[in-house]
Amino acid sequence: MAFSFSVPTSSNTKHSIMPVIASIDLPAPPSTKSVHNKPKNVTVSQGELSFLLENEWREMEWSEEVRETLMESVRSFKPASEIAVTEARVLLVGPVGAGKSSFISSVQSVFSGRVINRAMVGSSSSTSFTKKLRSYNIRGAGENANEPTALVLCDVMGVGEGESTGLTLHDALSVIKGHAPEGHQFCPQQPIGAETVGFIRKPSTNDKVHCVVFVVDGSKVGSYAKSFGATFQQLREHISNLGVHQVALLTHVDQVCNGTRSDITKVYKSQAIQQAMVKAGELLGMATSYIVPVKNYCSELDLDENTDILLLKAVDHILQYVNLYFQDN
């Protein structure tokens, strides 16, 4: 599967980098349980335990109290800005099938109290289902449904799907700078510019992206081509020049380790996931302290307390760097 990420050196010049991503067989999805029930003891075989470390390599607490504390922290979040900024706009960028749209739907599910797919998710790992710029306000359920949080997650076309169909560097930076209108349909042959319908000529701080989140599939991180890593590091350099902080999500962690698939609370005891984090850091040119593991809701029909905690921890991690943006700028 080829990938194109065009870097304009002048108004008419582009360079393409086209890595190939290998496909692997994925294990069966994990079982589910209701968020309203206390976590049950999970039996893990001796073979699975051999991949788990005695001590956590990151400290993590798992309880209903932790979940509620994290939810309230996100609900009450306000951008630390002296100007009138009402939203924290976060852009998710990553390969096709890495889990960008699934993460958005999963976070929305946590706050809705049930599993929903608000950000439509495709089933192909070679073609991006998302073609347009879509911004999703994270809202609550019931009485809080009309009270959105300050968090807005922005979804764009995936990268790595073909030399003429992938997201270009030019368009990615246009979104981050706030020039791209909501609902813009990406087309590499028609880069975002002054002639684009709805083009925002003088974007306000509310139009701009305040943090970029790179999304990497933990089950495939070892098979991405080196040139693909060069592409992401090149993008990171341009984003840094804009003063925008970046973090990363390692998705599909339940497909990386059998122990974690059986019990997500083992995520920070898993040697396999720890190694996948290191590989993700090398791919992105990013310290592992910026990377957090998550498990998205994919096949489940009910929420799971511990899965929620992992997702909420990721959101809390992202919002810390959103605040850094406002402090730095």
RALIN-V993404 format. One record per backbone hydrogen bond with DSSP energy under -1.0 kcal/mol. NH is the residue of the N-H (numbers start at 1). CO is the residue of the C=O. Records with the same first field share a line. If there is no record, write none. Layout:
BEGIN
NH = CO ; CO
END
This chain:
BEGIN
7 = 15
37 = 34
49 = 45
50 = 46
51 = 48
52 = 49
53 = 269
57 = 268
67 = 63
68 = 64
69 = 65
70 = 66
71 = 67
72 = 68
73 = 69
74 = 70
75 = 71
76 = 72
81 = 79
85 = 83
88 = 150
90 = 152
91 = 211
92 = 154
93 = 213
96 = 159
98 = 95
103 = 99
104 = 100
105 = 101
106 = 102
107 = 103
108 = 104
109 = 105
110 = 106
111 = 107
112 = 108
113 = 109
114 = 109
133 = 184
134 = 155
136 = 153
138 = 151
140 = 144
144 = 141
145 = 142
147 = 144
149 = 138
152 = 88
153 = 136
154 = 90
155 = 134
159 = 94
166 = 162
169 = 6
172 = 168
173 = 169
174 = 170
175 = 171
176 = 172
177 = 173
179 = 174
183 = 133
184 = 181
186 = 131
190 = 187
196 = 193
199 = 196
200 = 179
208 = 204
209 = 176
210 = 89
212 = 245
213 = 91
214 = 247
215 = 93
216 = 249
218 = 251
220 = 217
221 = 217
223 = 220
229 = 225
230 = 226
231 = 227
232 = 228
233 = 229
234 = 230
235 = 231
236 = 232
237 = 233
238 = 234
239 = 235
240 = 236
241 = 237
242 = 239
243 = 240
244 = 239
247 = 212
248 = 290
249 = 214
250 = 292
251 = 216
253 = 294
255 = 252
256 = 253
257 = 253
261 = 257
262 = 258
263 = 259
266 = 263
267 = 264
269 = 266
271 = 51
274 = 270
275 = 271
276 = 272
277 = 273
278 = 274
279 = 275
280 = 276
281 = 277
282 = 278
283 = 279
284 = 280
285 = 281
286 = 281
290 = 287
291 = 288
292 = 248
294 = 250
308 = 304
309 = 305
310 = 306
311 = 307
312 = 308
313 = 309
314 = 310
315 = 311
316 = 312
317 = 313
318 = 314
319 = 315
320 = 316
322 = 318
323 = 319
324 = 320
325 = 321
326 = 322
327 = 323
328 = 324
329 = 325
END
